[in-house]
Amino acid sequence: MKPQTRRSGLLIRELPDELLVYDQEQHRAHCLNRTAALVFQQADGTRTLDGLARALDPAAAGPDAVSAVTLALAQLADAGLLEAEPPLQNTAAGLTRRDVARRFGIAAAILLPAVVSIIAPTPAEAAATCATTCVAQPVGTPCTCIGSNPCTETCTPTGDCGSEGVC
């Protein structure tokens, strides 16, 4: 098995110790910790599970590292970030972070993969909320809103609408 991550329709930003991936098709944002990010970046369709485990930690390449890679791939598949869902090995299928932590030990728990996902609004959904025209308007100018929310606030010195920045 040589898993491959998706590249089309994704916006990817590297940050210290994590990788942010925005899926433009599903309007979902995913935050990958260092371990999940490494598996995501290395799973290019040319590496096996063992190869990915060696990339993860050359000194720890073995059953435990393969379990961590398998868990990362399962999380990436759940997030829709793989080209095709990989067939998981029977020994690693259904593993949780807790299971892998027990196998690795507490000291290595930081190596456990984590993929956290949120749903982002589509541009149409974002436009349907209250928007203001306070940019470059004098303080006290009535806010003009787009959408169904009534607007009774006025522009503030910070250039937003109302005391909380919303109508």
OpenMM code with the backbone's topology and positions (N, CA, C; nanometers):
from openmm import Vec3, app, unit

residues = "MET LYS PRO GLN THR ARG ARG SER GLY LEU LEU ILE ARG GLU LEU PRO ASP GLU LEU LEU VAL TYR ASP GLN GLU GLN HIS ARG ALA HIS CYS LEU ASN ARG THR ALA ALA LEU VAL PHE GLN GLN ALA ASP GLY THR ARG THR LEU ASP GLY LEU ALA ARG ALA LEU ASP PRO ALA ALA ALA GLY PRO ASP ALA VAL SER ALA VAL THR LEU ALA LEU ALA GLN LEU ALA ASP ALA GLY LEU LEU GLU ALA GLU PRO PRO LEU GLN ASN THR ALA ALA GLY LEU THR ARG ARG ASP VAL ALA ARG ARG PHE GLY ILE ALA ALA ALA ILE LEU LEU PRO ALA VAL VAL SER ILE ILE ALA PRO THR PRO ALA GLU ALA ALA ALA THR CYS ALA THR THR CYS VAL ALA GLN PRO VAL GLY THR PRO CYS THR CYS ILE GLY SER ASN PRO CYS THR GLU THR CYS THR PRO THR GLY ASP CYS GLY SER GLU GLY VAL CYS".split()
positions = [
    Vec3(0.0849, -0.1184, 0.0000),
    Vec3(0.0000, 0.0000, 0.0000),
    Vec3(0.0890, 0.1240, 0.0000),
    Vec3(0.0614, 0.2134, -0.0952),
    Vec3(0.1361, 0.3384, -0.1067),
    Vec3(0.0350, 0.4531, -0.1075),
    Vec3(0.0013, 0.5047, 0.0112),
    Vec3(-0.1015, 0.6092, 0.0200),
    Vec3(-0.0565, 0.7394, -0.0449),
    Vec3(-0.1567, 0.8134, -0.0936),
    Vec3(-0.1288, 0.9423, -0.1567),
    Vec3(-0.2284, 1.0454, -0.1070),
    Vec3(-0.1777, 1.1591, -0.0641),
    Vec3(-0.2639, 1.2671, -0.0175),
    Vec3(-0.3135, 1.3489, -0.1359),
    Vec3(-0.4288, 1.4114, -0.1163),
    Vec3(-0.4854, 1.5018, -0.2164),
    Vec3(-0.4021, 1.6277, -0.2228),
    Vec3(-0.3948, 1.6861, -0.3392),
    Vec3(-0.3289, 1.8157, -0.3549),
    Vec3(-0.4198, 1.9157, -0.4246),
    Vec3(-0.5140, 1.8664, -0.5044),
    Vec3(-0.6008, 1.9582, -0.5780),
    Vec3(-0.7129, 2.0092, -0.4876),
    Vec3(-0.7456, 2.1355, -0.5051),
    Vec3(-0.8543, 2.1954, -0.4285),
    Vec3(-0.8188, 2.2250, -0.2847),
    Vec3(-0.6895, 2.2255, -0.2521),
    Vec3(-0.6463, 2.2515, -0.1150),
    Vec3(-0.5569, 2.3753, -0.1101),
    Vec3(-0.5749, 2.4542, -0.0072),
    Vec3(-0.4822, 2.5620, 0.0251),
    Vec3(-0.4027, 2.5151, 0.1465),
    Vec3(-0.2707, 2.5195, 0.1365),
    Vec3(-0.1858, 2.4645, 0.2421),
    Vec3(-0.0934, 2.5744, 0.2932),
    Vec3(-0.0902, 2.5903, 0.4248),
    Vec3(-0.0024, 2.6886, 0.4893),
    Vec3(0.0755, 2.6200, 0.6003),
    Vec3(0.2075, 2.6323, 0.5941),
    Vec3(0.2922, 2.5759, 0.6991),
    Vec3(0.3103, 2.6786, 0.8094),
    Vec3(0.2935, 2.6347, 0.9310),
    Vec3(0.3159, 2.7154, 1.0497),
    Vec3(0.4127, 2.6387, 1.1393),
    Vec3(0.4715, 2.7046, 1.2380),
    Vec3(0.5596, 2.6300, 1.3280),
    Vec3(0.4826, 2.5162, 1.3962),
    Vec3(0.5322, 2.3964, 1.3825),
    Vec3(0.4787, 2.2762, 1.4480),
    Vec3(0.3400, 2.2342, 1.4032),
    Vec3(0.2865, 2.2916, 1.2949),
    Vec3(0.1570, 2.2463, 1.2445),
    Vec3(0.1407, 2.2868, 1.0990),
    Vec3(0.0416, 2.2275, 1.0361),
    Vec3(0.0109, 2.2546, 0.8965),
    Vec3(-0.1386, 2.2822, 0.8872),
    Vec3(-0.1746, 2.3928, 0.8234),
    Vec3(-0.3150, 2.4247, 0.8021),
    Vec3(-0.3517, 2.3907, 0.6583),
    Vec3(-0.4601, 2.3161, 0.6425),
    Vec3(-0.5061, 2.2741, 0.5104),
    Vec3(-0.6522, 2.3150, 0.4983),
    Vec3(-0.6822, 2.3964, 0.3962),
    Vec3(-0.8201, 2.4367, 0.3714),
    Vec3(-0.8690, 2.3670, 0.2453),
    Vec3(-0.9758, 2.2903, 0.2582),
    Vec3(-1.0358, 2.2173, 0.1477),
    Vec3(-1.1399, 2.3087, 0.0831),
    Vec3(-1.1075, 2.3584, -0.0359),
    Vec3(-1.1959, 2.4525, -0.1040),
    Vec3(-1.3238, 2.3874, -0.1542),
    Vec3(-1.3229, 2.2571, -0.1739),
    Vec3(-1.4419, 2.1884, -0.2226),
    Vec3(-1.5417, 2.1636, -0.1102),
    Vec3(-1.4925, 2.1240, 0.0066),
    Vec3(-1.5793, 2.0919, 0.1193),
    Vec3(-1.5948, 2.2086, 0.2175),
    Vec3(-1.5186, 2.3161, 0.1970),
    Vec3(-1.5193, 2.4326, 0.2860),
    Vec3(-1.4911, 2.3897, 0.4301),
    Vec3(-1.3846, 2.3117, 0.4442),
    Vec3(-1.3416, 2.2638, 0.5762),
    Vec3(-1.1957, 2.3000, 0.5943),
    Vec3(-1.1632, 2.3434, 0.7146),
    Vec3(-1.0245, 2.3734, 0.7499),
    Vec3(-0.9738, 2.2636, 0.8418),
    Vec3(-0.8513, 2.2199, 0.8192),
    Vec3(-0.7914, 2.1126, 0.8969),
    Vec3(-0.6582, 2.1604, 0.9532),
    Vec3(-0.6381, 2.1365, 1.0806),
    Vec3(-0.5118, 2.1680, 1.1460),
    Vec3(-0.4423, 2.0354, 1.1774),
    Vec3(-0.3245, 2.0149, 1.1208),
    Vec3(-0.2497, 1.8913, 1.1393),
    Vec3(-0.1313, 1.9182, 1.2301),
    Vec3(-0.1160, 1.8365, 1.3344),
    Vec3(0.0009, 1.8545, 1.4192),
    Vec3(0.1238, 1.8063, 1.3438),
    Vec3(0.2397, 1.8165, 1.4065),
    Vec3(0.3663, 1.7864, 1.3403),
    Vec3(0.3674, 1.6451, 1.2799),
    Vec3(0.3201, 1.5462, 1.3536),
    Vec3(0.3229, 1.4081, 1.3058),
    Vec3(0.2287, 1.3884, 1.1877),
    Vec3(0.1046, 1.4352, 1.2007),
    Vec3(0.0082, 1.4215, 1.0911),
    Vec3(0.0551, 1.5000, 0.9686),
    Vec3(0.1160, 1.6170, 0.9909),
    Vec3(0.1665, 1.6982, 0.8798),
    Vec3(0.2775, 1.6255, 0.8057),
    Vec3(0.3670, 1.5610, 0.8785),
    Vec3(0.4754, 1.4876, 0.8144),
    Vec3(0.4211, 1.3724, 0.7302),
    Vec3(0.3236, 1.3003, 0.7827),
    Vec3(0.2626, 1.1918, 0.7056),
    Vec3(0.1926, 1.2506, 0.5833),
    Vec3(0.1193, 1.3602, 0.5992),
    Vec3(0.0502, 1.4254, 0.4881),
    Vec3(0.1495, 1.4651, 0.3787),
    Vec3(0.2605, 1.5241, 0.4184),
    Vec3(0.3592, 1.5719, 0.3220),
    Vec3(0.4355, 1.4580, 0.2544),
    Vec3(0.4606, 1.3501, 0.3276),
    Vec3(0.5401, 1.2393, 0.2745),
    Vec3(0.4583, 1.1368, 0.1966),
    Vec3(0.3284, 1.1340, 0.2170),
    Vec3(0.2427, 1.0349, 0.1491),
    Vec3(0.2148, 1.0832, 0.0073),
    Vec3(0.3103, 1.0578, -0.0804),
    Vec3(0.3002, 1.1051, -0.2178),
    Vec3(0.2738, 0.9936, -0.3184),
    Vec3(0.2393, 0.8754, -0.2681),
    Vec3(0.2109, 0.7630, -0.3557),
    Vec3(0.3335, 0.6800, -0.3904),
    Vec3(0.4514, 0.7188, -0.3387),
    Vec3(0.5732, 0.6433, -0.3669),
    Vec3(0.6239, 0.5681, -0.2449),
    Vec3(0.5726, 0.6003, -0.1272),
    Vec3(0.6208, 0.5390, -0.0030),
    Vec3(0.5191, 0.4404, 0.0531),
    Vec3(0.5706, 0.3318, 0.1067),
    Vec3(0.4871, 0.2335, 0.1764),
    Vec3(0.4677, 0.2809, 0.3204),
    Vec3(0.3904, 0.2056, 0.3986),
    Vec3(0.3739, 0.2379, 0.5401),
    Vec3(0.5084, 0.2364, 0.6121),
    Vec3(0.5920, 0.1376, 0.5815),
    Vec3(0.7243, 0.1320, 0.6442),
    Vec3(0.8084, 0.2526, 0.6053),
    Vec3(0.8000, 0.2935, 0.4797),
    Vec3(0.8741, 0.4114, 0.4349),
    Vec3(0.8269, 0.5377, 0.5051),
    Vec3(0.6967, 0.5488, 0.5219),
    Vec3(0.6424, 0.6639, 0.5947),
    Vec3(0.6850, 0.6603, 0.7411),
    Vec3(0.6888, 0.5387, 0.8005),
    Vec3(0.7323, 0.5252, 0.9404),
    Vec3(0.8780, 0.5666, 0.9546),
    Vec3(0.9623, 0.5304, 0.8571),
    Vec3(1.1034, 0.5720, 0.8627),
    Vec3(1.1154, 0.7233, 0.8483),
    Vec3(1.0316, 0.7846, 0.7656),
    Vec3(1.0338, 0.9303, 0.7513),
    Vec3(0.9877, 0.9978, 0.8802),
    Vec3(0.8949, 0.9335, 0.9488),
    Vec3(0.8431, 0.9883, 1.0744),
    Vec3(0.9502, 0.9899, 1.1818),
    Vec3(1.0180, 0.8780, 1.1986),
    Vec3(1.1239, 0.8684, 1.2994),
    Vec3(1.2161, 0.7546, 1.2601),
    Vec3(1.3304, 0.7856, 1.1973),
    Vec3(1.4200, 0.6795, 1.1505),
    Vec3(1.4628, 0.5821, 1.2605),
    Vec3(1.4764, 0.6309, 1.3826),
    Vec3(1.5209, 0.5446, 1.4922),
    Vec3(1.4089, 0.4532, 1.5413),
    Vec3(1.2843, 0.4941, 1.5233),
    Vec3(1.1717, 0.4186, 1.5784),
    Vec3(1.0927, 0.3446, 1.4725),
    Vec3(1.1468, 0.3340, 1.3503),
    Vec3(1.0732, 0.2644, 1.2452),
    Vec3(1.0514, 0.1204, 1.2877),
    Vec3(0.9290, 0.0835, 1.3024),
    Vec3(0.8923, -0.0500, 1.3468),
    Vec3(0.7423, -0.0561, 1.3609),
    Vec3(0.6908, -0.1561, 1.4317),
    Vec3(0.5455, -0.1708, 1.4445),
    Vec3(0.4779, -0.0499, 1.5087),
    Vec3(0.5427, 0.0124, 1.6084),
    Vec3(0.4804, 0.1269, 1.6746),
    Vec3(0.4728, 0.2474, 1.5813),
    Vec3(0.5799, 0.2709, 1.5067),
    Vec3(0.5793, 0.3828, 1.4127),
    Vec3(0.4796, 0.3575, 1.3001),
    Vec3(0.4692, 0.2337, 1.2548),
    Vec3(0.3705, 0.1994, 1.1514),
    Vec3(0.2296, 0.2217, 1.2054),
    Vec3(0.2075, 0.1897, 1.3335),
    Vec3(0.0760, 0.2145, 1.3943),
    Vec3(0.0444, 0.3629, 1.3966),
    Vec3(0.1436, 0.4455, 1.4276),
    Vec3(0.1225, 0.5911, 1.4284),
    Vec3(0.0917, 0.6406, 1.2878),
    Vec3(0.1634, 0.5894, 1.1881),
    Vec3(0.1379, 0.6284, 1.0487),
    Vec3(-0.0019, 0.5842, 1.0068),
    Vec3(-0.0410, 0.4626, 1.0450),
    Vec3(-0.1734, 0.4116, 1.0105),
    Vec3(-0.2823, 0.4971, 1.0736),
    Vec3(-0.2616, 0.5369, 1.1989),
    Vec3(-0.3578, 0.6242, 1.2661),
    Vec3(-0.3659, 0.7588, 1.1949),
    Vec3(-0.2505, 0.8141, 1.1569),
    Vec3(-0.2495, 0.9412, 1.0850),
    Vec3(-0.3232, 0.9288, 0.9525),
    Vec3(-0.2994, 0.8202, 0.8798),
    Vec3(-0.3674, 0.7999, 0.7520),
    Vec3(-0.5177, 0.7852, 0.7699),
    Vec3(-0.5594, 0.7175, 0.8765),
    Vec3(-0.7027, 0.7039, 0.9044),
    Vec3(-0.7649, 0.8409, 0.9312),
    Vec3(-0.6944, 0.9252, 1.0073),
    Vec3(-0.7459, 1.0589, 1.0359),
    Vec3(-0.7484, 1.1449, 0.9098),
    Vec3(-0.6448, 1.1335, 0.8263),
    Vec3(-0.6421, 1.2083, 0.7009),
    Vec3(-0.7539, 1.1609, 0.6074),
    Vec3(-0.7801, 1.0305, 0.6058),
    Vec3(-0.8898, 0.9766, 0.5240),
    Vec3(-1.0238, 1.0284, 0.5747),
    Vec3(-1.0433, 1.0299, 0.7069),
    Vec3(-1.1678, 1.0818, 0.7645),
    Vec3(-1.1887, 1.2285, 0.7276),
    Vec3(-1.0778, 1.3032, 0.7175),
    Vec3(-1.0855, 1.4450, 0.6826),
    Vec3(-1.0991, 1.4660, 0.5317),
    Vec3(-1.0921, 1.3581, 0.4536),
    Vec3(-1.1036, 1.3695, 0.3081),
    Vec3(-0.9782, 1.4218, 0.2420),
    Vec3(-0.8625, 1.3988, 0.3031),
    Vec3(-0.7375, 1.4527, 0.2504),
    Vec3(-0.6523, 1.3492, 0.1772),
    Vec3(-0.7066, 1.2288, 0.1551),
    Vec3(-0.6348, 1.1272, 0.0785),
    Vec3(-0.7021, 1.1080, -0.0564),
    Vec3(-0.6225, 1.0733, -0.1582),
    Vec3(-0.6768, 1.0473, -0.2914),
    Vec3(-0.7752, 0.9311, -0.2878),
    Vec3(-0.7386, 0.8252, -0.2181),
    Vec3(-0.8260, 0.7095, -0.2015),
    Vec3(-0.8061, 0.6593, -0.0600),
    Vec3(-0.9126, 0.6117, 0.0013),
    Vec3(-0.9002, 0.5622, 0.1378),
    Vec3(-0.8165, 0.4347, 0.1373),
    Vec3(-0.7074, 0.4349, 0.2158),
    Vec3(-0.6201, 0.3187, 0.2139),
    Vec3(-0.6825, 0.2006, 0.2870),
    Vec3(-0.6583, 0.0785, 0.2380),
    Vec3(-0.7029, -0.0375, 0.3147),
    Vec3(-0.6126, -0.0523, 0.4364),
    Vec3(-0.6709, -0.0427, 0.5540),
    Vec3(-0.5909, -0.0492, 0.6759),
    Vec3(-0.5592, -0.1930, 0.7109),
    Vec3(-0.4401, -0.2126, 0.7654),
    Vec3(-0.4016, -0.3459, 0.8081),
    Vec3(-0.4912, -0.3880, 0.9233),
    Vec3(-0.5227, -0.5153, 0.9309),
    Vec3(-0.6106, -0.5654, 1.0364),
    Vec3(-0.5581, -0.5318, 1.1748),
    Vec3(-0.4269, -0.5341, 1.1946),
    Vec3(-0.3709, -0.5085, 1.3265),
    Vec3(-0.3805, -0.3621, 1.3648),
    Vec3(-0.3904, -0.2730, 1.2669),
    Vec3(-0.3925, -0.1304, 1.2978),
    Vec3(-0.5310, -0.0691, 1.2809),
    Vec3(-0.6221, -0.1408, 1.2198),
    Vec3(-0.7558, -0.0858, 1.1979),
    Vec3(-0.8255, -0.0636, 1.3312),
    Vec3(-0.8909, 0.0497, 1.3442),
    Vec3(-0.9667, 0.0779, 1.4647),
    Vec3(-0.8831, 0.1285, 1.5811),
    Vec3(-0.7543, 0.1546, 1.5586),
    Vec3(-0.6723, 0.2070, 1.6675),
    Vec3(-0.7134, 0.3498, 1.6991),
    Vec3(-0.7064, 0.3839, 1.8251),
    Vec3(-0.7314, 0.5211, 1.8679),
    Vec3(-0.5994, 0.5814, 1.9125),
    Vec3(-0.6011, 0.7119, 1.9351),
    Vec3(-0.4806, 0.7776, 1.9876),
    Vec3(-0.4406, 0.7146, 2.1209),
    Vec3(-0.5387, 0.6798, 2.2012),
    Vec3(-0.5101, 0.6195, 2.3310),
    Vec3(-0.4403, 0.4841, 2.3151),
    Vec3(-0.4889, 0.4032, 2.2192),
    Vec3(-0.4256, 0.2734, 2.1942),
    Vec3(-0.2792, 0.2900, 2.1539),
    Vec3(-0.2563, 0.3829, 2.0612),
    Vec3(-0.1192, 0.4047, 2.0145),
    Vec3(-0.0343, 0.4631, 2.1267),
    Vec3(-0.0914, 0.5510, 2.2107),
    Vec3(-0.0168, 0.6076, 2.3232),
    Vec3(0.0259, 0.4978, 2.4197),
    Vec3(-0.0603, 0.4023, 2.4413),
    Vec3(-0.0237, 0.2909, 2.5303),
    Vec3(0.0916, 0.2113, 2.4717),
    Vec3(0.0897, 0.1940, 2.3399),
    Vec3(0.1963, 0.1177, 2.2762),
    Vec3(0.3265, 0.1964, 2.2742),
    Vec3(0.3185, 0.3269, 2.2486),
    Vec3(0.4386, 0.4105, 2.2448),
    Vec3(0.4910, 0.4408, 2.3842),
    Vec3(0.4010, 0.4586, 2.4774),
    Vec3(0.4391, 0.5041, 2.6103),
    Vec3(0.4099, 0.6523, 2.6229),
    Vec3(0.3990, 0.6974, 2.7451),
    Vec3(0.3627, 0.8367, 2.7717),
    Vec3(0.4658, 0.9343, 2.7157),
    Vec3(0.5938, 0.9010, 2.7242),
    Vec3(0.6983, 0.9937, 2.6791),
    Vec3(0.6880, 1.0230, 2.5301),
    Vec3(0.6388, 0.9289, 2.4523),
    Vec3(0.6301, 0.9474, 2.3078),
    Vec3(0.4925, 0.9949, 2.2637),
    Vec3(0.4062, 1.0273, 2.3567),
    Vec3(0.2696, 1.0666, 2.3213),
    Vec3(0.2669, 1.1896, 2.2319),
    Vec3(0.3688, 1.2734, 2.2397),
    Vec3(0.3714, 1.3933, 2.1552),
    Vec3(0.3826, 1.3575, 2.0075),
    Vec3(0.4281, 1.2370, 1.9754),
    Vec3(0.4393, 1.1932, 1.8369),
    Vec3(0.3068, 1.1492, 1.7768),
    Vec3(0.2034, 1.1384, 1.8581),
    Vec3(0.0747, 1.0921, 1.8073),
    Vec3(0.0176, 1.1919, 1.7079),
    Vec3(-0.0365, 1.1414, 1.5975),
    Vec3(-0.0945, 1.2325, 1.4989),
    Vec3(-0.2267, 1.2898, 1.5467),
    Vec3(-0.2539, 1.4111, 1.5027),
    Vec3(-0.3818, 1.4749, 1.5334),
    Vec3(-0.4238, 1.5599, 1.4146),
    Vec3(-0.5480, 1.5395, 1.3704),
    Vec3(-0.6077, 1.6201, 1.2643),
    Vec3(-0.7357, 1.6777, 1.3223),
    Vec3(-0.7406, 1.8095, 1.3346),
    Vec3(-0.8579, 1.8783, 1.3880),
    Vec3(-0.9224, 1.9541, 1.2727),
    Vec3(-1.0524, 1.9336, 1.2531),
    Vec3(-1.1224, 1.9932, 1.1393),
    Vec3(-1.2376, 2.0808, 1.1861),
    Vec3(-1.2599, 2.1896, 1.1110),
    Vec3(-1.3756, 2.2753, 1.1339),
    Vec3(-1.4387, 2.3055, 0.9987),
    Vec3(-1.5664, 2.3373, 1.0011),
    Vec3(-1.6360, 2.3742, 0.8781),
    Vec3(-1.6335, 2.5256, 0.8669),
    Vec3(-1.5900, 2.5737, 0.7525),
    Vec3(-1.5853, 2.7174, 0.7269),
    Vec3(-1.7063, 2.7557, 0.6419),
    Vec3(-1.7602, 2.8766, 0.6593),
    Vec3(-1.8749, 2.9155, 0.5765),
    Vec3(-1.8333, 2.9358, 0.4319),
    Vec3(-1.9250, 2.9070, 0.3413),
    Vec3(-1.9000, 2.9352, 0.2005),
    Vec3(-1.9049, 3.0859, 0.1805),
    Vec3(-1.8524, 3.1371, 0.0699),
    Vec3(-1.8613, 3.2813, 0.0457),
    Vec3(-2.0059, 3.3316, 0.0474),
    Vec3(-2.0993, 3.2526, -0.0046),
    Vec3(-2.2397, 3.2946, -0.0055),
    Vec3(-2.2950, 3.3026, 0.1366),
    Vec3(-2.2582, 3.2062, 0.2211),
    Vec3(-2.3034, 3.2091, 0.3598),
    Vec3(-2.2435, 3.3276, 0.4345),
    Vec3(-2.1171, 3.3545, 0.4088),
    Vec3(-2.0522, 3.4674, 0.4751),
    Vec3(-2.1147, 3.6001, 0.4317),
    Vec3(-2.1538, 3.6104, 0.3047),
    Vec3(-2.2142, 3.7334, 0.2540),
    Vec3(-2.3548, 3.7534, 0.3077),
    Vec3(-2.4206, 3.6474, 0.3518),
    Vec3(-2.5574, 3.6579, 0.4007),
    Vec3(-2.5634, 3.7141, 0.5417),
    Vec3(-2.4498, 3.7246, 0.6070),
    Vec3(-2.4477, 3.7823, 0.7412),
    Vec3(-2.4366, 3.9329, 0.7316),
    Vec3(-2.4433, 3.9978, 0.8427),
    Vec3(-2.4386, 4.1424, 0.8459),
    Vec3(-2.3022, 4.1938, 0.8012),
    Vec3(-2.2996, 4.2801, 0.7029),
    Vec3(-2.1763, 4.3441, 0.6580),
    Vec3(-2.1966, 4.4943, 0.6664),
    Vec3(-2.0921, 4.5652, 0.6946),
    Vec3(-2.1056, 4.7099, 0.7121),
    Vec3(-2.0268, 4.7853, 0.6073),
    Vec3(-2.0568, 4.9120, 0.5964),
    Vec3(-1.9836, 5.0000, 0.5070),
    Vec3(-1.9204, 5.1117, 0.5877),
    Vec3(-1.8564, 5.0768, 0.6983),
    Vec3(-1.7946, 5.1778, 0.7845),
    Vec3(-1.6545, 5.2179, 0.7405),
    Vec3(-1.5967, 5.1464, 0.6458),
    Vec3(-1.4606, 5.1776, 0.6043),
    Vec3(-1.4576, 5.3193, 0.5474),
    Vec3(-1.3689, 5.4000, 0.6020),
    Vec3(-1.3480, 5.5392, 0.5608),
    Vec3(-1.4705, 5.6274, 0.5831),
    Vec3(-1.5616, 5.5868, 0.6717),
    Vec3(-1.6789, 5.6678, 0.7041),
    Vec3(-1.6540, 5.7415, 0.8347),
    Vec3(-1.7102, 5.8597, 0.8508),
    Vec3(-1.6941, 5.9328, 0.9765),
    Vec3(-1.7653, 5.8610, 1.0918),
    Vec3(-1.7134, 5.8806, 1.2120),
    Vec3(-1.7742, 5.8235, 1.3313),
    Vec3(-1.9173, 5.8741, 1.3424),
    Vec3(-2.0100, 5.7839, 1.3759),
    Vec3(-2.1499, 5.8204, 1.3908),
    Vec3(-2.2325, 5.7980, 1.2658),
    Vec3(-2.1670, 5.7668, 1.1533),
    Vec3(-2.2405, 5.7388, 1.0302),
    Vec3(-2.3228, 5.6124, 1.0511),
    Vec3(-2.4502, 5.6116, 1.0126),
    Vec3(-2.5305, 5.4901, 1.0283),
    Vec3(-2.4704, 5.3748, 0.9471),
    Vec3(-2.4721, 5.2564, 1.0056),
    Vec3(-2.4216, 5.1378, 0.9372),
    Vec3(-2.5195, 5.0946, 0.8295),
    Vec3(-2.4676, 5.0465, 0.7198),
    Vec3(-2.5487, 4.9909, 0.6132),
    Vec3(-2.5204, 4.8420, 0.6102),
    Vec3(-2.6238, 4.7620, 0.6252),
    Vec3(-2.6049, 4.6178, 0.6313),
    Vec3(-2.6597, 4.5500, 0.5071),
    Vec3(-2.5973, 4.4366, 0.4773),
    Vec3(-2.6429, 4.3518, 0.3678),
    Vec3(-2.6971, 4.2256, 0.4319),
    Vec3(-2.8087, 4.1787, 0.3889),
    Vec3(-2.8662, 4.0573, 0.4455),
    Vec3(-2.9940, 4.0889, 0.5189),
    Vec3(-3.0390, 3.9935, 0.5987),
    Vec3(-3.1681, 4.0071, 0.6640),
    Vec3(-3.1601, 4.0721, 0.8015),
    Vec3(-3.0393, 4.0933, 0.8542),
    Vec3(-3.0278, 4.1517, 0.9877),
    Vec3(-3.0537, 4.3013, 0.9830),
    Vec3(-3.1426, 4.3519, 1.0669),
    Vec3(-3.1630, 4.4973, 1.0711),
    Vec3(-3.0413, 4.5635, 1.1336),
    Vec3(-3.0112, 4.6818, 1.0898),
    Vec3(-2.8910, 4.7503, 1.1375),
    Vec3(-2.9302, 4.8828, 1.2000),
    Vec3(-2.9042, 4.8964, 1.3295),
    Vec3(-2.9369, 5.0198, 1.3996),
    Vec3(-2.8132, 5.0823, 1.4619),
    Vec3(-2.6961, 5.0278, 1.4375),
    Vec3(-2.5723, 5.0780, 1.4958),
    Vec3(-2.5134, 5.1891, 1.4101),
    Vec3(-2.4119, 5.2561, 1.4661),
    Vec3(-2.3374, 5.3578, 1.3911),
    Vec3(-2.1896, 5.3215, 1.3911),
    Vec3(-2.1166, 5.3787, 1.2963),
    Vec3(-1.9743, 5.3503, 1.2826),
    Vec3(-1.8979, 5.4028, 1.4032),
    Vec3(-1.8011, 5.3229, 1.4471),
    Vec3(-1.7201, 5.3580, 1.5640),
    Vec3(-1.5855, 5.4130, 1.5195),
    Vec3(-1.5063, 5.4680, 1.6126),
    Vec3(-1.3734, 5.5207, 1.5769),
    Vec3(-1.2798, 5.4125, 1.5214),
    Vec3(-1.3037, 5.2865, 1.5532),
    Vec3(-1.2176, 5.1800, 1.5025),
    Vec3(-1.2572, 5.1349, 1.3633),
    Vec3(-1.3635, 5.1930, 1.3062),
    Vec3(-1.4033, 5.1598, 1.1713),
    Vec3(-1.4946, 5.0409, 1.1594),
    Vec3(-1.5519, 4.9958, 1.2735),
    Vec3(-1.6468, 4.8859, 1.2644),
    Vec3(-1.7847, 4.9361, 1.3017),
    Vec3(-1.8801, 4.8465, 1.2962),
    Vec3(-2.0183, 4.8839, 1.3176),
    Vec3(-2.0631, 4.8406, 1.4559),
    Vec3(-2.0919, 4.9333, 1.5409),
    Vec3(-2.1439, 4.9023, 1.6742),
    Vec3(-2.0327, 4.8741, 1.7736),
    Vec3(-2.0716, 4.8584, 1.8960),
    Vec3(-1.9756, 4.8411, 2.0035),
    Vec3(-1.9058, 4.7063, 1.9976),
    Vec3(-1.9670, 4.6058, 1.9361),
    Vec3(-1.9051, 4.4740, 1.9280),
    Vec3(-1.8587, 4.4419, 1.7867),
    Vec3(-1.8618, 4.5392, 1.6973),
    Vec3(-1.8158, 4.5167, 1.5618),
    Vec3(-1.9144, 4.4454, 1.4718),
    Vec3(-2.0394, 4.4285, 1.5193),
    Vec3(-2.1412, 4.3658, 1.4367),
    Vec3(-2.2683, 4.4465, 1.4461),
    Vec3(-2.3587, 4.4265, 1.3546),
    Vec3(-2.4874, 4.4952, 1.3606),
    Vec3(-2.5799, 4.4243, 1.4550),
] * unit.nanometer
topology = app.Topology()
chain = topology.addChain("A")
for resn in residues:
    res = topology.addResidue(resn, chain)
    for name in ("N", "CA", "C"):
        topology.addAtom(name, app.Element.getBySymbol(name[0]), res)
